[in-house]
Structure formats: structure tokens, C-alpha cells
Amino acid sequence: MLSRPRSLLFWLVLIILLYIIATAPTELAHAVLALARGIRQFFDSLDILIDTLERS
């Protein structure tokens, strides 16, 4: 059964699936880092706004 030749479609699907599995963690990591940076920037801006309101 394993010695039977596979079709071209099988290899194409396998390569695409392996590519998706290999690149998904890096894309997820970039998304998490972008979210963390956005949250930090929001709170930094909020801190600046509160300081400005306290001074006036």
C-alpha cells in the first residue's frame, strides 16, 4: 500500500498543508506581538491624556 505511487494532486495538497503548518506559528506570533504593542500604546496614550488633564 505504501509503495503505490501517489498522484500529483496528493503531493500538491501535502506541500500546501505543510507550508500552512510551518508558517502559522510565526503569523500567530506576529499577531500577538502587534496586539500587545497596540494595547501598550493605548495605555501609554491614556496615561499622557490623564497627566495632561491633571495639569490643567
N, C-alpha and C positions, 0 to 999 in steps of 0.2 A: 504494500500500500504506500509506503514512503518512497519507494523507488519509481512510482508513477510520475511522469513529467507533469508539471503544473502549467497552467495557461498563462498567457501574458497578463491577463486581467488580474489573476491572483497575485502576481508579483507587483503589479502596479498598486493594487489596494494595500498590499503588505507594506510597501515602501511609504506610501502616504500615511498609513496608520502609525508606522514607527516614527516618521517625521513629526506628526502631531504629538505623539507621546514625548518625544525628545524636546520639543520646543515649548510645550505647555508650562513646565515649571518656571522657565525664565520669564515668560509672559506674565504668569501669575505673580512672580516676584516683582516685576516692574510695576504691575498694577497696585500691589500692596504698598510699595515704596511711594508711588505717586499719591496714593490715598493718605499715607502718613504725612507726606510733605504738605499736602493740601490742608489737612487738619491742623498741623503745626502753624502754617501760615495764617489760617483763620484765627487761631487763638492769639498769635502774635499781633495781628491787626486789631483784635478785640482789646488786647492789653494796651496798645497805643491809644485807641479810642477812649478807653476808661481813664488813662492817665491824662489825656487832653481835657476830658470833661471835668476831672478833679481840679485841674489847674485853673480853669476858667470860672 
